[in-house]
Amino acid sequence: MFDPVRITVVGTGYVGLVSGTCLAAHGHTVRVLDVRPEVVASINHGIPTIHEKGLPQLLAEVVAKNRLRAAVASEGALGDAEVILLCVGTPSKDGAIDLSQICAAATMVGRWLRGRDGFATVVVKSTVVPATTDTVVRGVLESESGRRVGPDGFGLGMNPEFLREGEAVSDFMGPDRIVFGHEDEGTRHLLDRVYAPWDCEKIAVNTRTAEMIKYANNCLLALQISAANELANVAASIGGIDFMDVLQGVSADKRWNPLSSEGRRANPGILSYLVPGCGFGGSCFPKDVEAMRTIAASSGIEPRLLQSVLDVNAAQPVAVLRPFLDHLGADPRGRIVLLLGLAFKPGTDDVRESSSLRMARHLVELGVQVLAHDPIAAANAVAAIGDGVIRLVDDWKAAIETADGVIVATPWPDYEGLADAPNLLDDKIFLDARRMFRPGAFPNAHYVAVGYSPKTPLQPKASA
Ligand SMILES: NC(=O)c1ccc[n+]([C@@H]2O[C@H](COP(=O)([O-])OP(=O)(O)OC[C@H]3O[C@@H](n4cnc5c(N)ncnc54)[C@H](O)[C@@H]3O)[C@@H](O)[C@H]2O)c1
């Protein structure tokens, strides 16, 4: 029988709001706390302050049923929670992660624990490097509460979140696994109750292992992206190779793409990480690889591979622009380029570390006039890049006419429509930075793409 838990979520960004809403939708009683009063007010009206597919409906539903309420963060607002989920930000700072939001939240929770009767558990859901929960967070909680981790004190856990922005609600509702990092049995038991409605693999480990699972996961995914991008650049430099054809050949290997006994391919999601592009961005991969690199270096391990993953990624937006700029001419000053897509990926309004913005900055530095469009991330992009740096357009199809060149930087489904009106790109230089289209789809455009170069293959050097 379902046994609802009283849960308080601290931090209502992408992770906190999605987690709180989904937990409430499954019948738990949820409070969500944030330091931003305007965010709290909006949530209490059932209106999310982030863009996520399916979230507006679900949030409105749980608020209307009184299963979720928001409040400004304070000790008193923690209520009579049995489980506190810390979902505050852990941004990058000098290569490491900045734990100031985590420490502020843990201080508040520790003070609340001091005056609380009975057992409650504190679970870190934010991404923190291994040995943060059982040292830093534990230390703050114990000193502020005067209590210890254990049955007579409080519980401590680490439950990493794997949701992908843009798919956050469906990822949270249908996870492939849930990791129960725990330092005590009381926490393990409460995590079992919280996630009882979820029927998936549940992996119970200590908190350090839970933290490392999250980092290893993201570092390995980022590695695939940088490896594919570097190989795609090599293929393009040789000429006469389309890396998408290479990928087709590689992904026929049953170790990447298993065959069922009926001869059907599994086509696992990992293959999408091998499609060449202008680099990874967002609030997770760059920050997590960087943090692991820093940890490795400070542990006396030379982080050669992690450094390379970051280096390839940092160079990729400019590397991808090179053939496009060759077509634009020796002096690109004053030329007009339309950049399609500003979010770091489709389905989100998040522009943190977006490769598209790096391309925009590089073009502007060269004196190019950048027109830009994004279905939902345009305002965030201007806030990130500064007023007057790029010019936003609403009607991107009409804007093509005034542009010398067009770049698809975020593969929003809206832009697929270009394939139905190829003449829009006649005589334009067109960079497909995400491999949305087949070469040949725009016969009258100067088509350039990451991992594709039609030039004659290099001739072998004659021996002396
Ligand atoms: N965004 C993702 O796709 C994703 C996925 C998995 C894990 N993560 C990790 O989860 C954590 C949160 O990420 P996010 O993208 O949701 O961050 P975010 O920046 O969108 O949200 C953090 C929220 O915490 C609030 N906050 C800050 N200090 C607070 C305090 N003391 N009390 C209450 N609220 C406070 C902020 O106002 C903000 O609303 C990070 O560690 C991130 O690395 C993020």
The ligand as a Gaussian input file, in Angstrom:
#p B3LYP/6-31G(d) Opt

LIG

0 1
 N       19.609000      21.284000     -14.977000
 C       19.834000      20.004000     -15.182000
 O       19.582000      19.462000     -16.273000
 C       20.393000      19.138000     -14.104000
 C       20.320000      17.742000     -14.225000
 C       20.832000      16.946000     -13.207000
 C       21.447000      17.539000     -12.101000
 N       21.528000      18.899000     -12.027000
 C       22.152000      19.470000     -10.836000
 O       21.109000      19.841000      -9.933000
 C       21.435000      21.043000      -9.251000
 C       20.390000      22.106000      -9.536000
 O       20.415000      22.389000     -10.919000
 P       19.328000      23.355000     -11.584000
 O       19.615000      23.365000     -13.041000
 O       17.974000      22.985000     -11.099000
 O       19.786000      24.739000     -10.916000
 P       19.043000      26.145000     -10.988000
 O       20.106000      27.157000     -10.893000
 O       18.097000      26.145000     -12.144000
 O       18.155000      26.156000      -9.654000
 C       18.666000      26.332000      -8.371000
 C       17.569000      26.999000      -7.534000
 O       17.978000      27.034000      -6.159000
 C       17.553000      28.280000      -5.607000
 N       18.356000      28.525000      -4.399000
 C       19.638000      28.937000      -4.308000
 N       20.017000      28.996000      -3.005000
 C       18.955000      28.609000      -2.270000
 C       18.730000      28.443000      -0.872000
 N       19.669000      28.684000       0.031000
 N       17.503000      28.055000      -0.465000
 C       16.535000      27.806000      -1.374000
 N       16.693000      27.928000      -2.706000
 C       17.887000      28.327000      -3.147000
 C       17.780000      29.260000      -6.733000
 O       17.050000      30.452000      -6.539000
 C       17.292000      28.435000      -7.941000
 O       15.899000      28.596000      -8.146000
 C       22.844000      21.395000      -9.713000
 O       23.768000      20.820000      -8.831000
 C       22.946000      20.733000     -11.079000
 O       24.277000      20.447000     -11.425000
 C       20.992000      19.707000     -12.983000

